Amino acid sequence: MQRPYRVLVMAMWFINLKSAVSSGDISVSGSRQYKDFEDYLLPKSDVESPPIHYQQNSLQKWIMPIIKSLPKNCGLKPPLLRG
């Protein structure tokens, strides 16, 4: 009875391990397909300050002419922009 139970437990453990690796809960060092999720992210220094085209004043400069050129009956309303 001990041997079949041990085989069953090991089989279930490997199934759970396979599921965890596939979902990204567990990473495999040295693997390209199952590497750590953090390796896919950009470095924090690259995203600390947003690029100029994402800043509020720049957004207002290029989006407002587009909104004003839309037909009045198109159903779109301009976003609430500060400043």
JOHUUR-V987363 format. One record per residue. N is the residue number from 0. PSI is psi as a letter, one per 30 degrees, with the letter a starting at -180 (999 if undefined). OMEGA is omega in whole degrees, -180 to 180 (999 if undefined). NEAR is the number of other ideal C-beta (glycine too) atoms within 10 Angstrom. Layout:
# JOHUUR-V987363
n=(N | N)
psi=(PSI | PSI)
omega=(OMEGA | OMEGA)
near=(NEAR | NEAR)
This chain:
# JOHUUR-V987363
n=(0 | 1 | 2 | 3 | 4 | 5 | 6 | 7 | 8 | 9 | 10 | 11 | 12 | 13 | 14 | 15 | 16 | 17 | 18 | 19 | 20 | 21 | 22 | 23 | 24 | 25 | 26 | 27 | 28 | 29 | 30 | 31 | 32 | 33 | 34 | 35 | 36 | 37 | 38 | 39 | 40 | 41 | 42 | 43 | 44 | 45 | 46 | 47 | 48 | 49 | 50 | 51 | 52 | 53 | 54 | 55 | 56 | 57 | 58 | 59 | 60 | 61 | 62 | 63 | 64 | 65 | 66 | 67 | 68 | 69 | 70 | 71 | 72 | 73 | 74 | 75 | 76 | 77 | 78 | 79 | 80 | 81 | 82)
psi=(e | e | e | e | e | e | e | e | e | e | e | e | e | e | e | e | e | e | e | e | e | e | f | g | f | k | l | j | k | f | k | e | e | h | l | k | e | f | f | f | l | l | k | e | f | f | g | e | k | l | l | e | f | f | l | e | e | e | e | e | e | f | e | e | e | e | e | f | f | k | k | f | g | f | f | k | k | k | l | j | k | k | 999)
omega=(-178 | -176 | 179 | 178 | 180 | 178 | 178 | 179 | 179 | 179 | 178 | 179 | 179 | 177 | 178 | 178 | 178 | 179 | -179 | 178 | -180 | -178 | 180 | 177 | 177 | 178 | 179 | -178 | -179 | -179 | 176 | -176 | -176 | -180 | -177 | -179 | -179 | 180 | 179 | -175 | 175 | 176 | -177 | -180 | 179 | -175 | -179 | 176 | -177 | 176 | -174 | -177 | 175 | -178 | -170 | -177 | 179 | 178 | 180 | -177 | -177 | -178 | -176 | 176 | 179 | 180 | -179 | -180 | 179 | 176 | -176 | -175 | -177 | 177 | 179 | 178 | 179 | 178 | 177 | 180 | 178 | 172 | 999)
near=(5 | 6 | 7 | 8 | 9 | 10 | 10 | 10 | 10 | 10 | 10 | 10 | 10 | 10 | 10 | 12 | 12 | 11 | 11 | 12 | 15 | 11 | 8 | 12 | 11 | 14 | 15 | 11 | 7 | 7 | 10 | 7 | 7 | 13 | 14 | 13 | 9 | 7 | 8 | 8 | 10 | 7 | 7 | 7 | 7 | 8 | 10 | 7 | 9 | 10 | 8 | 9 | 9 | 9 | 11 | 11 | 10 | 13 | 14 | 14 | 10 | 9 | 13 | 13 | 9 | 9 | 13 | 8 | 7 | 12 | 7 | 6 | 6 | 8 | 7 | 10 | 8 | 11 | 10 | 5 | 12 | 6 | 5)
